[in-house]
Amino acid sequence: MAPLLDYCSDDYILGNEIAKLGYRVLLSDYIVNHIVLNRTFHDSVAHQTRWMKSTRFSRPKGHLGTVLTFAMPFGLLSLVGGLLIHNAAAGLAVFAAAYLNRVILSIATGWAVVRDRRSLTYCWLYPLRDLMGFFFWLASYSGTTVVWRGELYRLSYGGKMERVKPI
């Protein structure tokens, strides 16, 4: 495992190296339960931003294309555009479609795939999470450093981390 120590996205690197050796990389059919360990909103935001930055440096082109997976920013842009051209109905229709798309996605993955009943209760929040994901994506372009376990690291393309200094 030593070769993976210097990588923020070690899981991606591991799968990529296995694929380079000619082996197939498969996703498991097992659903893994997990607990979110971030105790504060700030910690959660820092975690999500670090995650997005690690993706940016591990897969730069793919990460750039990630912006196309967010529906709510496009829905909001359409709403504002509709208001600006005095066609609020069209803007509202696209916004509503983006919102509904995210709610359906939340139910499809959260309830139908993972069987988490809470996804039915909280599916209305997923559009907000989608919008937050867009802002985390934007934040991933804000610099080259991340804080990991109380230490500052600089990321380089390919996904390597270099310790800068303790915080």
DSSP file (Angstrom, degrees, kcal/mol; ACC not computed):
  #  RESIDUE AA STRUCTURE BP1 BP2  ACC     N-H-->O    O-->H-N    N-H-->O    O-->H-N    TCO  KAPPA ALPHA  PHI   PSI    X-CA   Y-CA   Z-CA
    1    1 A M    >>        0   0    0      0, 0.0     3,-1.9     0, 0.0     4,-0.6   0.000 360.0 360.0 360.0 -11.4    0.0    0.0    0.0
    2    2 A A  G >4  +     0   0    0      1,-0.3     3,-1.4     2,-0.2     4,-0.4   0.853 360.0  61.3 -53.3 -39.2    3.0    2.3    0.3
    3    3 A P  G 34 S+     0   0    0      0, 0.0     3,-0.3     0, 0.0    -1,-0.3   0.749 104.6  50.4 -62.2 -19.7    2.7    3.5   -3.4
    4    4 A L  G X4 S+     0   0    0     -3,-1.9     3,-1.9     1,-0.2    -2,-0.2   0.569  84.2  90.7 -91.9  -9.3   -0.8    4.8   -2.5
    5    5 A L  T << S+     0   0    0     -3,-1.4    -1,-0.2    -4,-0.6    -3,-0.1   0.808  84.1  52.4 -58.4 -32.9    0.2    6.8    0.5
    6    6 A D  T 3  S+     0   0    0     -4,-0.4   155,-4.1    -3,-0.3     2,-0.4   0.345  93.5  91.6 -88.5   7.7    0.9   10.0   -1.4
    7    7 A Y  B X   -A  160   0A   0     -3,-1.9     3,-0.5   153,-0.3   153,-0.2  -0.871  55.9-160.9-111.6 135.2   -2.4   10.1   -3.1
    8    8 A C  T 3  S+     0   0    0    151,-1.8     2,-0.8    -2,-0.4     3,-0.2   0.894  98.7  45.1 -72.9 -41.4   -5.6   11.9   -1.9
    9    9 A S  T 3> S+     0   0    0    150,-0.4     4,-2.3    45,-0.2     3,-0.4  -0.482  71.2 155.0 -99.3  60.9   -7.8    9.8   -4.2
   10   10 A D  H <>  +     0   0    0     -2,-0.8     4,-2.6    -3,-0.5    -1,-0.2   0.816  68.8  57.1 -62.2 -31.6   -6.1    6.5   -3.4
   11   11 A D  H  > S+     0   0    0     -3,-0.2     4,-2.1     2,-0.2    -1,-0.2   0.907 108.9  46.0 -65.9 -40.4   -9.2    4.5   -4.3
   12   12 A Y  H  > S+     0   0    0     -3,-0.4     4,-2.6     2,-0.2    -2,-0.2   0.929 113.2  49.5 -65.3 -45.2   -9.2    5.9   -7.8
   13   13 A I  H  X S+     0   0    0     -4,-2.3     4,-2.7     2,-0.2     5,-0.2   0.913 109.7  51.9 -61.4 -43.0   -5.5    5.3   -8.2
   14   14 A L  H  X S+     0   0    0     -4,-2.6     4,-2.1     1,-0.2    -1,-0.2   0.944 112.9  43.9 -59.6 -49.6   -5.9    1.7   -7.0
   15   15 A G  H  X S+     0   0    0     -4,-2.1     4,-2.2     1,-0.2    -1,-0.2   0.889 114.0  51.1 -62.8 -39.6   -8.7    1.0   -9.5
   16   16 A N  H  X S+     0   0    0     -4,-2.6     4,-2.1     2,-0.2    -2,-0.2   0.904 110.2  48.4 -65.7 -42.2   -6.8    2.8  -12.3
   17   17 A E  H  X S+     0   0    0     -4,-2.7     4,-1.2     2,-0.2    -1,-0.2   0.881 110.6  51.5 -66.5 -37.7   -3.6    0.8  -11.7
   18   18 A I  H  <>S+     0   0    0     -4,-2.1     5,-1.8    -5,-0.2     3,-0.3   0.917 110.4  49.1 -63.7 -42.9   -5.5   -2.5  -11.6
   19   19 A A  H ><5S+     0   0    0     -4,-2.2     3,-1.7     1,-0.2    -2,-0.2   0.883 105.9  57.0 -64.2 -38.2   -7.1   -1.6  -15.0
   20   20 A K  H 3<5S+     0   0    0     -4,-2.1    -1,-0.2     1,-0.3    -2,-0.2   0.807 100.6  58.7 -62.7 -28.6   -3.7   -0.7  -16.4
   21   21 A L  T 3<5S-     0   0    0     -4,-1.2    -1,-0.3    -3,-0.3    -2,-0.2   0.507 125.4-103.4 -79.1  -3.3   -2.5   -4.2  -15.6
   22   22 A G  T < 5S+     0   0    0     -3,-1.7     2,-0.2     1,-0.3    -3,-0.2   0.468  79.2 130.4  97.7   2.4   -5.3   -5.6  -17.8
   23   23 A Y      < -     0   0    0     -5,-1.8    -1,-0.3     1,-0.1     2,-0.3  -0.549  60.5-111.4 -86.9 155.5   -7.7   -6.6  -15.0
   24   24 A R        -     0   0    0     -2,-0.2     2,-0.6    -3,-0.1    -1,-0.1  -0.665  21.8-146.3 -83.4 139.6  -11.4   -5.7  -15.0
   25   25 A V        -     0   0    0     -2,-0.3     2,-0.3    -6,-0.0   -10,-0.0  -0.944  22.9-174.5-107.0 120.1  -12.5   -3.3  -12.3
   26   26 A L        -     0   0    0     -2,-0.6     2,-0.4     0, 0.0    -2,-0.0  -0.851  24.0-123.9-116.6 149.6  -16.0   -4.0  -11.1
   27   27 A L        -     0   0    0     -2,-0.3     2,-0.1     1,-0.1    -2,-0.0  -0.740  36.4-112.3 -88.0 140.9  -18.4   -2.2   -8.8
   28   28 A S        -     0   0    0     -2,-0.4    -1,-0.1     1,-0.1     0, 0.0  -0.354   6.7-142.6 -71.6 149.9  -19.6   -4.3   -5.9
   29   29 A D  S    S+     0   0    0     -2,-0.1     2,-0.2     2,-0.1    -1,-0.1   0.565  74.7 100.7 -83.8 -10.8  -23.3   -5.3   -5.7
   30   30 A Y  S    S-     0   0    0      1,-0.0     2,-0.6     2,-0.0    -2,-0.1  -0.552  70.7-135.6 -81.0 139.2  -23.1   -4.9   -1.9
   31   31 A I        -     0   0    0     -2,-0.2     2,-0.6    82,-0.0    -2,-0.1  -0.834  18.2-148.1 -93.7 124.7  -24.5   -1.7   -0.3
   32   32 A V        -     0   0    0     -2,-0.6     2,-0.2     2,-0.0    -2,-0.0  -0.831   4.9-144.4 -98.3 122.0  -22.1   -0.3    2.3
   33   33 A N        +     0   0    0     -2,-0.6     2,-0.3     2,-0.0     0, 0.0  -0.597  27.5 175.8 -78.1 146.0  -23.7    1.5    5.2
   34   34 A H        -     0   0    0     -2,-0.2     2,-0.4     2,-0.0    -2,-0.0  -0.966  26.6-133.8-148.0 164.6  -21.7    4.4    6.5
   35   35 A I        -     0   0    0     -2,-0.3     2,-0.5     0, 0.0    -2,-0.0  -0.977  24.6-123.8-121.9 132.7  -21.8    7.2    9.0
   36   36 A V        -     0   0    0     -2,-0.4     8,-0.0     1,-0.1    -2,-0.0  -0.660  22.8-167.3 -76.2 121.8  -20.9   10.8    8.2
   37   37 A L        +     0   0    0     -2,-0.5     2,-0.4     7,-0.0    -1,-0.1   0.573  49.1 112.9 -90.8  -9.9  -18.1   11.7   10.6
   38   38 A N        -     0   0    0      1,-0.2    -2,-0.1     5,-0.1     6,-0.0  -0.490  46.9-167.7 -68.0 123.2  -18.1   15.5   10.1
   39   39 A R        +     0   0    0     -2,-0.4     2,-0.3     2,-0.0    -1,-0.2   0.740  65.5  37.8 -85.3 -24.4  -19.4   17.0   13.3
   40   40 A T  S  > S-     0   0    0      1,-0.1     4,-2.0     0, 0.0     5,-0.1  -0.835  80.3-116.1-126.5 163.6  -19.9   20.6   12.0
   41   41 A F  H  > S+     0   0    0     -2,-0.3     4,-2.6     1,-0.2     5,-0.2   0.903 117.6  54.6 -61.8 -41.6  -21.2   22.2    8.8
   42   42 A H  H  > S+     0   0    0      1,-0.2     4,-2.6     2,-0.2    -1,-0.2   0.919 107.5  49.2 -58.8 -45.5  -17.7   23.7    8.3
   43   43 A D  H  > S+     0   0    0      1,-0.2     4,-2.3     2,-0.2    -1,-0.2   0.887 111.4  50.1 -61.6 -39.2  -16.0   20.3    8.5
   44   44 A S  H  X S+     0   0    0     -4,-2.0     4,-2.6     2,-0.2    -2,-0.2   0.915 111.1  47.9 -66.5 -43.2  -18.5   18.9    6.0
   45   45 A V  H  X S+     0   0    0     -4,-2.6     4,-2.5     2,-0.2     5,-0.2   0.919 112.4  49.5 -63.0 -43.7  -17.9   21.7    3.6
   46   46 A A  H  X S+     0   0    0     -4,-2.6     4,-2.4    -5,-0.2    -2,-0.2   0.903 112.0  49.3 -62.0 -41.0  -14.1   21.3    3.9
   47   47 A H  H  X S+     0   0    0     -4,-2.3     4,-2.5     2,-0.2    -2,-0.2   0.939 112.3  46.4 -63.3 -48.1  -14.5   17.5    3.3
   48   48 A Q  H  X S+     0   0    0     -4,-2.6     4,-2.3     1,-0.2    -2,-0.2   0.887 113.7  48.8 -63.8 -39.2  -16.6   18.0    0.2
   49   49 A T  H  X S+     0   0    0     -4,-2.5     4,-2.6     2,-0.2    -1,-0.2   0.909 111.3  49.6 -67.5 -41.7  -14.3   20.6   -1.2
   50   50 A R  H  X S+     0   0    0     -4,-2.4     4,-2.6     2,-0.2    -2,-0.2   0.908 110.6  51.3 -61.5 -41.4  -11.2   18.4   -0.5
   51   51 A W  H  X S+     0   0    0     -4,-2.5     4,-1.8     2,-0.2    -2,-0.2   0.928 111.4  46.3 -61.5 -46.5  -13.0   15.6   -2.2
   52   52 A M  H  X S+     0   0    0     -4,-2.3     4,-2.3     1,-0.2    -2,-0.2   0.896 112.0  51.4 -64.8 -39.8  -13.7   17.7   -5.3
   53   53 A K  H  X S+     0   0    0     -4,-2.6     4,-2.1     1,-0.2     5,-0.2   0.910 107.4  52.8 -63.9 -40.3  -10.2   19.0   -5.4
   54   54 A S  H  X S+     0   0    0     -4,-2.6     4,-1.8     1,-0.2    -1,-0.2   0.887 110.3  48.1 -63.9 -36.2   -8.8   15.5   -5.3
   55   55 A T  H  X S+     0   0    0     -4,-1.8     4,-3.0     2,-0.2     8,-0.3   0.897 107.8  56.0 -67.6 -40.3  -11.0   14.6   -8.2
   56   56 A R  H  < S+     0   0    0     -4,-2.3    -2,-0.2     1,-0.2    -1,-0.2   0.895 113.9  39.1 -58.3 -40.8   -9.8   17.7  -10.1
   57   57 A F  H  < S+     0   0    0     -4,-2.1   101,-3.1     2,-0.1   102,-0.4   0.766 118.6  47.0 -84.3 -25.1   -6.2   16.7   -9.7
   58   58 A S  H  < S+     0   0    0     -4,-1.8    -2,-0.2     1,-0.2    -3,-0.2   0.885 133.0  12.9 -80.4 -40.8   -6.7   12.9  -10.3
   59   59 A R  S  X S+     0   0    0     -4,-3.0     4,-2.9    -5,-0.2     5,-0.2  -0.612  71.1 173.0-136.3  73.5   -9.0   13.3  -13.4
   60   60 A P  H  > S+     0   0    0      0, 0.0     4,-2.0     0, 0.0    -1,-0.1   0.871  79.4  42.7 -56.6 -45.1   -8.8   16.9  -14.7
   61   61 A K  H  > S+     0   0    0      2,-0.2     4,-1.8     1,-0.2     5,-0.1   0.930 116.8  46.8 -70.3 -43.9  -10.8   16.4  -17.9
   62   62 A G  H  > S+     0   0    0      1,-0.2     4,-0.7     2,-0.2    -1,-0.2   0.889 111.4  52.8 -62.6 -38.6  -13.4   14.3  -16.3
   63   63 A H  H >< S+     0   0    0     -4,-2.9     3,-0.9    -8,-0.3     4,-0.4   0.902 105.2  54.1 -65.4 -40.2  -13.7   16.7  -13.4
   64   64 A L  H >< S+     0   0    0     -4,-2.0     3,-1.2     1,-0.3    -1,-0.2   0.913 107.5  51.5 -58.5 -42.2  -14.3   19.6  -15.7
   65   65 A G  H >< S+     0   0    0     -4,-1.8     3,-1.8     1,-0.2    -1,-0.3   0.646  87.5  84.4 -69.8 -15.1  -17.1   17.7  -17.4
   66   66 A T  G X< S+     0   0    0     -3,-0.9     3,-2.5    -4,-0.7     4,-0.4   0.795  73.2  74.3 -58.0 -28.2  -18.7   17.1  -13.9
   67   67 A V  G X  S+     0   0    0     -3,-1.2     3,-1.1    -4,-0.4    -1,-0.3   0.802  87.3  62.5 -56.7 -27.5  -20.3   20.5  -14.2
   68   68 A L  G <  S+     0   0    0     -3,-1.8    -1,-0.3     1,-0.2    -2,-0.2   0.599  92.0  65.7 -74.8  -9.7  -22.8   19.0  -16.7
   69   69 A T  G <  S+     0   0    0     -3,-2.5     2,-0.5    -4,-0.2    -1,-0.2   0.564  81.6  89.5 -89.5  -8.1  -24.1   16.6  -14.1
   70   70 A F    <   -     0   0    0     -3,-1.1     4,-0.4    -4,-0.4    61,-0.0  -0.782  50.0-178.9 -92.0 127.4  -25.6   19.3  -11.9
   71   71 A A  S  > S+     0   0    0     -2,-0.5     4,-2.1     2,-0.1     3,-0.3   0.843  70.2  63.8 -91.7 -38.3  -29.2   20.2  -12.8
   72   72 A M  H  > S+     0   0    0      1,-0.2     4,-3.0     2,-0.2     5,-0.2   0.852  97.2  54.1 -65.2 -38.1  -30.0   23.0  -10.3
   73   73 A P  H  > S+     0   0    0      0, 0.0     4,-2.5     0, 0.0    -1,-0.2   0.915 112.4  46.1 -60.9 -38.2  -27.5   25.6  -11.5
   74   74 A F  H  > S+     0   0    0     -4,-0.4     4,-2.2    -3,-0.3    -2,-0.2   0.871 112.0  51.8 -69.8 -35.9  -28.9   25.2  -15.0
   75   75 A G  H  X S+     0   0    0     -4,-2.1     4,-2.2     2,-0.2    20,-0.2   0.920 112.2  45.3 -64.0 -43.8  -32.5   25.4  -13.6
   76   76 A L  H  X S+     0   0    0     -4,-3.0     4,-2.7     2,-0.2     5,-0.2   0.911 111.9  52.1 -65.7 -41.9  -31.6   28.6  -11.7
   77   77 A L  H  X S+     0   0    0     -4,-2.5     4,-2.8    -5,-0.2    -1,-0.2   0.899 110.5  48.8 -60.7 -40.7  -29.9   30.1  -14.8
   78   78 A S  H  X S+     0   0    0     -4,-2.2     4,-2.9     2,-0.2    -1,-0.2   0.894 109.9  51.5 -66.1 -39.9  -33.0   29.4  -16.8
   79   79 A L  H  X S+     0   0    0     -4,-2.2     4,-2.1     2,-0.2    -2,-0.2   0.944 113.5  43.7 -62.2 -47.9  -35.2   30.9  -14.2
   80   80 A V  H  X S+     0   0    0     -4,-2.7     4,-2.5     2,-0.2    -2,-0.2   0.926 114.6  50.2 -63.3 -44.4  -33.1   34.1  -14.2
   81   81 A G  H  X S+     0   0    0     -4,-2.8     4,-1.9    -5,-0.2    -2,-0.2   0.907 109.3  51.6 -60.2 -42.0  -32.9   34.1  -18.0
   82   82 A G  H  <>S+     0   0    0     -4,-2.9     5,-3.9     1,-0.2    -1,-0.2   0.894 111.1  47.6 -61.5 -40.5  -36.7   33.7  -18.2
   83   83 A L  H ><5S+     0   0    0     -4,-2.1     3,-1.2     3,-0.2    -2,-0.2   0.903 110.2  52.6 -66.6 -40.4  -37.2   36.6  -15.9
   84   84 A L  H 3<5S+     0   0    0     -4,-2.5    -2,-0.2     1,-0.3    -1,-0.2   0.833 113.2  42.6 -66.8 -32.2  -34.7   38.8  -17.8
   85   85 A I  T 3<5S-     0   0    0     -4,-1.9    -1,-0.3    -5,-0.2    -2,-0.2   0.255 117.9-111.4 -97.9  13.6  -36.4   38.1  -21.2
   86   86 A H  T < 5S+     0   0    0     -3,-1.2    -3,-0.2    -5,-0.1    -2,-0.1   0.854  87.9 114.1  61.7  37.9  -39.9   38.6  -19.6
   87   87 A N     >< +     0   0    0     -5,-3.9     4,-1.9    -6,-0.2     3,-0.5  -0.530  28.1 159.2-132.4  65.7  -40.8   34.9  -20.1
   88   88 A A  H  > S+     0   0    0      1,-0.2     4,-3.0     2,-0.2     5,-0.2   0.824  70.2  61.6 -59.6 -33.9  -41.0   33.8  -16.4
   89   89 A A  H  > S+     0   0    0      2,-0.2     4,-2.2     1,-0.2    -1,-0.2   0.917 106.0  44.9 -62.0 -43.6  -43.2   30.9  -17.3
   90   90 A A  H  > S+     0   0    0     -3,-0.5     4,-2.1     2,-0.2    -1,-0.2   0.930 115.4  47.5 -66.2 -44.6  -40.5   29.3  -19.5
   91   91 A G  H  X S+     0   0    0     -4,-1.9     4,-2.2     1,-0.2    -2,-0.2   0.904 113.5  48.0 -62.1 -42.0  -37.8   30.0  -16.9
   92   92 A L  H  X S+     0   0    0     -4,-3.0     4,-2.9     2,-0.2    -1,-0.2   0.865 108.5  55.3 -67.1 -36.4  -40.0   28.6  -14.2
   93   93 A A  H  X S+     0   0    0     -4,-2.2     4,-2.1    -5,-0.2    -2,-0.2   0.919 110.5  44.1 -63.7 -43.8  -40.8   25.5  -16.3
   94   94 A V  H  X S+     0   0    0     -4,-2.1     4,-2.3     2,-0.2    -2,-0.2   0.906 114.2  50.3 -68.6 -40.5  -37.1   24.7  -16.7
   95   95 A F  H  X S+     0   0    0     -4,-2.2     4,-2.6   -20,-0.2    -2,-0.2   0.936 111.5  48.2 -60.6 -46.4  -36.4   25.3  -13.1
   96   96 A A  H  X S+     0   0    0     -4,-2.9     4,-2.9     1,-0.2     5,-0.2   0.879 110.4  51.9 -62.8 -38.3  -39.3   23.1  -12.0
   97   97 A A  H  X S+     0   0    0     -4,-2.1     4,-2.4     2,-0.2    -1,-0.2   0.905 110.6  47.8 -65.4 -40.7  -38.0   20.3  -14.4
   98   98 A A  H  X S+     0   0    0     -4,-2.3     4,-2.0     2,-0.2    -2,-0.2   0.924 113.6  47.9 -64.5 -43.8  -34.5   20.5  -12.9
   99   99 A Y  H  X S+     0   0    0     -4,-2.6     4,-2.1     2,-0.2    -2,-0.2   0.941 113.8  46.2 -61.6 -48.7  -36.0   20.4   -9.3
  100  100 A L  H  X S+     0   0    0     -4,-2.9     4,-2.8     1,-0.2     5,-0.2   0.883 108.7  56.9 -63.0 -39.1  -38.2   17.5  -10.2
  101  101 A N  H  X S+     0   0    0     -4,-2.4     4,-2.3     1,-0.2    -1,-0.2   0.913 109.1  45.6 -57.1 -44.6  -35.3   15.7  -11.9
  102  102 A R  H  X S+     0   0    0     -4,-2.0     4,-2.2     2,-0.2    -1,-0.2   0.863 111.8  51.2 -70.5 -36.3  -33.3   15.9   -8.7
  103  103 A V  H  X S+     0   0    0     -4,-2.1     4,-2.1     2,-0.2    -2,-0.2   0.938 112.3  46.5 -64.8 -46.0  -36.2   14.7   -6.5
  104  104 A I  H  X S+     0   0    0     -4,-2.8     4,-3.0     1,-0.2    -2,-0.2   0.909 111.4  52.0 -62.6 -42.0  -36.8   11.7   -8.8
  105  105 A L  H  X S+     0   0    0     -4,-2.3     4,-2.4    -5,-0.2     5,-0.4   0.904 108.4  51.6 -60.4 -41.7  -33.0   11.0   -8.8
  106  106 A S  H  X S+     0   0    0     -4,-2.2     4,-2.6     1,-0.2     5,-0.5   0.914 114.0  42.8 -61.5 -43.7  -33.0   11.0   -5.0
  107  107 A I  H  X>S+     0   0    0     -4,-2.1     5,-2.2     3,-0.2     4,-1.8   0.911 112.7  53.2 -69.5 -42.3  -35.9    8.6   -4.8
  108  108 A A  I  <>S+     0   0    0     -4,-3.0     5,-0.7     3,-0.2    -2,-0.2   0.909 123.1  27.2 -61.9 -42.7  -34.5    6.4   -7.6
  109  109 A T  I  <>S+     0   0    0     -4,-2.4     5,-2.4    -5,-0.2     4,-0.3   0.907 126.0  44.3 -86.2 -45.1  -31.1    6.0   -5.9
  110  110 A G  I  <5S+     0   0    0     -4,-2.6     6,-3.2    -5,-0.4    -3,-0.2   0.901 131.3  15.9 -69.9 -41.9  -32.0    6.5   -2.2
  111  111 A W  I  X5S+     0   0    0     -4,-1.8     4,-0.7    -5,-0.5    -3,-0.2   0.889 129.4  42.6 -98.8 -51.2  -35.1    4.3   -2.0
  112  112 A A  I  4<S+     0   0    0     -5,-2.2    -3,-0.2     2,-0.1    -4,-0.1   0.845 130.0  23.2 -70.1 -33.2  -35.2    2.1   -5.1
  113  113 A V  I  4<S+     0   0    0     -5,-0.7    -3,-0.2    -4,-0.3    -4,-0.1   0.897 135.9  27.7 -96.4 -54.9  -31.5    1.2   -5.1
  114  114 A V  T  4<S-     0   0    0     -5,-2.4    -3,-0.2     2,-0.1    -4,-0.1   0.671  92.5-135.0 -85.9 -17.9  -30.2    1.6   -1.5
  115  115 A R     <  +     0   0    0     -4,-0.7     2,-0.8    -6,-0.2    -4,-0.3   0.841  46.9 155.3  65.1  36.2  -33.6    1.0    0.2
  116  116 A D    >   -     0   0    0     -6,-3.2     3,-1.7    -7,-0.2     4,-0.4  -0.847  31.3-161.7 -95.4 108.5  -33.2    4.0    2.5
  117  117 A R  T >> S+     0   0    0     -2,-0.8     3,-1.4     1,-0.3     4,-0.9   0.765  84.9  71.0 -62.2 -25.6  -36.8    5.0    3.5
  118  118 A R  H 3> S+     0   0    0      1,-0.3     4,-2.7     2,-0.2    -1,-0.3   0.768  83.6  70.4 -63.8 -23.2  -35.5    8.4    4.6
  119  119 A S  H <> S+     0   0    0     -3,-1.7     4,-0.7     1,-0.2    -1,-0.3   0.818  95.5  53.6 -65.2 -27.3  -34.9    9.3    1.0
  120  120 A L  H <4 S+     0   0    0     -3,-1.4    -1,-0.2    -4,-0.4    -2,-0.2   0.862 113.0  43.1 -71.0 -35.4  -38.7    9.5    0.6
  121  121 A T  H  < S+     0   0    0     -4,-0.9     3,-0.3     1,-0.2    -2,-0.2   0.871 125.2  32.2 -75.7 -38.7  -38.9   11.9    3.4
  122  122 A Y  H >X S+     0   0    0     -4,-2.7     3,-2.2     1,-0.2     4,-0.5   0.261  80.6 110.1-107.3  11.4  -36.0   14.1    2.5
  123  123 A C  G >< S+     0   0    0     -4,-0.7     3,-1.0     1,-0.3    -1,-0.2   0.790  71.6  66.6 -59.8 -26.7  -36.0   13.9   -1.3
  124  124 A W  G 34 S+     0   0    0     -3,-0.3     4,-0.3     1,-0.2    -1,-0.3   0.705  96.6  57.1 -67.5 -17.9  -37.1   17.5   -1.5
  125  125 A L  G X> S+     0   0    0     -3,-2.2     4,-1.7     1,-0.2     3,-0.8   0.680  83.7  82.5 -84.7 -18.7  -33.7   18.5   -0.1
  126  126 A Y  H <X S+     0   0    0     -3,-1.0     4,-2.7    -4,-0.5     5,-0.2   0.853  83.1  59.5 -60.5 -36.3  -31.7   16.8   -2.8
  127  127 A P  H 3> S+     0   0    0      0, 0.0     4,-2.0     0, 0.0    -1,-0.3   0.894 105.9  50.3 -58.1 -35.9  -32.0   19.7   -5.2
  128  128 A L  H <> S+     0   0    0     -3,-0.8     4,-2.5    -4,-0.3    -2,-0.2   0.907 109.8  50.1 -65.4 -40.7  -30.3   21.9   -2.6
  129  129 A R  H  X S+     0   0    0     -4,-1.7     4,-2.6     2,-0.2    -1,-0.2   0.878 107.8  54.0 -64.6 -37.3  -27.5   19.3   -2.3
  130  130 A D  H  X S+     0   0    0     -4,-2.7     4,-1.6     2,-0.2    -1,-0.2   0.920 109.8  47.0 -61.1 -44.1  -27.2   19.3   -6.1
  131  131 A L  H  X S+     0   0    0     -4,-2.0     4,-1.7     1,-0.2    -2,-0.2   0.901 111.2  51.2 -65.1 -41.3  -26.7   23.1   -6.0
  132  132 A M  H  X S+     0   0    0     -4,-2.5     4,-2.5     1,-0.2    -2,-0.2   0.902 105.7  56.4 -61.8 -40.2  -24.2   22.7   -3.1
  133  133 A G  H  X S+     0   0    0     -4,-2.6     4,-2.3     1,-0.2    -1,-0.2   0.880 104.2  53.5 -58.5 -38.5  -22.3   20.2   -5.2
  134  134 A F  H  X S+     0   0    0     -4,-1.6     4,-2.4     2,-0.2    -1,-0.2   0.911 109.3  47.8 -62.3 -42.3  -22.0   22.7   -8.0
  135  135 A F  H  X S+     0   0    0     -4,-1.7     4,-2.5     2,-0.2    -2,-0.2   0.854 110.0  52.0 -69.9 -33.4  -20.5   25.2   -5.5
  136  136 A F  H  X S+     0   0    0     -4,-2.5     4,-1.4     2,-0.2    -1,-0.2   0.900 108.8  52.1 -64.5 -39.3  -18.1   22.6   -4.2
  137  137 A W  H  < S+     0   0    0     -4,-2.3     3,-0.4     2,-0.2     4,-0.4   0.939 110.3  47.2 -60.7 -47.1  -17.1   22.0   -7.8
  138  138 A L  H >< S+     0   0    0     -4,-2.4     3,-1.7     1,-0.2    -2,-0.2   0.925 110.0  53.4 -58.6 -44.0  -16.5   25.7   -8.3
  139  139 A A  H >< S+     0   0    0     -4,-2.5     3,-2.2     1,-0.3    -1,-0.2   0.760  93.2  72.3 -64.0 -24.8  -14.5   25.7   -5.0
  140  140 A S  T 3< S+     0   0    0     -4,-1.4     3,-0.4    -3,-0.4    -1,-0.3   0.715  95.2  53.4 -65.2 -17.8  -12.3   22.9   -6.3
  141  141 A Y  T <  S+     0   0    0     -3,-1.7    -1,-0.3    -4,-0.4    -2,-0.2   0.269  84.1  93.3 -95.5  10.7  -10.7   25.4   -8.7
  142  142 A S  S <  S-     0   0    0     -3,-2.2     2,-0.3     1,-0.1    -1,-0.2   0.542  97.8 -37.7 -84.9  -6.8   -9.9   27.8   -5.8
  143  143 A G        -     0   0    0     -3,-0.4    -1,-0.1    -4,-0.2    11,-0.0  -0.991  52.9 -96.8 171.8-171.4   -6.4   26.5   -5.2
  144  144 A T  S    S+     0   0    0     -2,-0.3    11,-3.8    -3,-0.1     2,-0.3   0.303  85.2  86.6-117.4   6.0   -4.0   23.6   -5.0
  145  145 A T  E     -B  154   0B   0      9,-0.2     2,-0.3    16,-0.1     9,-0.2  -0.815  46.1-177.9-114.6 152.5   -4.0   22.9   -1.3
  146  146 A V  E     -B  153   0B   0      7,-2.3     7,-3.0    -2,-0.3     2,-0.6  -0.965  26.1-125.8-137.4 154.8   -6.1   20.8    1.0
  147  147 A V  E     +B  152   0B   0     -2,-0.3     2,-0.4     5,-0.2     5,-0.2  -0.915  30.1 179.6-101.2 125.6   -6.1   20.2    4.7
  148  148 A W  E >   -B  151   0B   0      3,-2.9     3,-1.3    -2,-0.6    -2,-0.0  -0.973  67.5 -22.0-131.8 116.6   -6.0   16.5    5.6
  149  149 A R  T 3  S-     0   0    0     -2,-0.4    -1,-0.1     1,-0.3     3,-0.1   0.879 128.3 -47.1  51.4  45.4   -6.0   15.3    9.2
  150  150 A G  T 3  S+     0   0    0      1,-0.2    17,-1.9    16,-0.1     2,-0.4   0.548 119.0 102.1  80.0   8.6   -4.7   18.6   10.5
  151  151 A E  E <   -BC 148 166B   0     -3,-1.3    -3,-2.9    15,-0.2     2,-0.4  -0.948  68.7-122.9-127.2 148.8   -1.9   19.1    7.9
  152  152 A L  E     -BC 147 165B   0     13,-2.6    12,-3.4    -2,-0.4    13,-1.1  -0.743  30.9-176.8 -92.2 131.1   -1.7   21.2    4.8
  153  153 A Y  E     -BC 146 163B   0     -7,-3.0    -7,-2.3    -2,-0.4     2,-0.5  -0.942  20.9-138.6-126.6 148.4   -0.9   19.4    1.5
  154  154 A R  E     -BC 145 162B   0      8,-2.8     8,-2.4    -2,-0.3     2,-0.3  -0.910  21.6-142.6-102.9 132.2   -0.4   20.6   -2.0
  155  155 A L  E     - C   0 161B   0    -11,-3.8     2,-0.3    -2,-0.5     6,-0.2  -0.704  14.3-166.3 -93.3 145.3   -2.0   18.6   -4.8
  156  156 A S    >   -     0   0    0      4,-2.2     3,-2.1    -2,-0.3     4,-0.4  -0.915  38.2 -81.8-126.3 158.3   -0.4   18.0   -8.1
  157  157 A Y  T 3  S+     0   0    0     -2,-0.3   -99,-0.2     1,-0.3     3,-0.2  -0.339 118.8  45.6 -62.6 137.1   -1.8   16.7  -11.3
  158  158 A G  T 3  S-     0   0    0   -101,-3.1    -1,-0.3     1,-0.1  -100,-0.2   0.108 126.7 -88.7 106.9 -14.7   -2.0   12.9  -11.2
  159  159 A G  S <  S+     0   0    0     -3,-2.1  -151,-1.8  -102,-0.4  -150,-0.4   0.459  77.0 149.3  96.6   2.6   -3.4   13.2   -7.7
  160  160 A K  B     -A    7   0A   0     -4,-0.4    -4,-2.2  -153,-0.2     2,-0.4  -0.396  33.6-147.4 -71.9 148.1   -0.3   13.2   -5.6
  161  161 A M  E     -C  155   0B   0   -155,-4.1     2,-0.5    -6,-0.2    -6,-0.2  -0.934   8.3-165.2-113.8 138.0   -0.2   15.1   -2.3
  162  162 A E  E     -C  154   0B   0     -8,-2.4    -8,-2.8    -2,-0.4     2,-0.2  -0.987  26.2-120.4-123.4 124.4    2.9   16.8   -0.9
  163  163 A R  E     +C  153   0B   0     -2,-0.5   -10,-0.3   -10,-0.2    -2,-0.0  -0.416  29.4 179.5 -65.2 129.8    2.9   17.8    2.7
  164  164 A V  E     -     0   0B   0    -12,-3.4   -11,-0.2     1,-0.4    -1,-0.2   0.877  57.2 -47.4 -95.2 -55.4    3.5   21.6    3.0
  165  165 A K  E     -C  152   0B   0    -13,-1.1   -13,-2.6     0, 0.0    -1,-0.4  -0.961  57.4 -87.7-172.0 159.0    3.4   22.1    6.8
  166  166 A P  E      C  151   0B   0      0, 0.0   -15,-0.2     0, 0.0   -16,-0.1  -0.448 360.0 360.0 -71.5 152.7    1.4   21.2    9.9
  167  167 A I              0   0    0    -17,-1.9   -16,-0.1    -2,-0.1   -17,-0.1   0.434 360.0 360.0 -95.1 360.0   -1.4   23.6   10.8
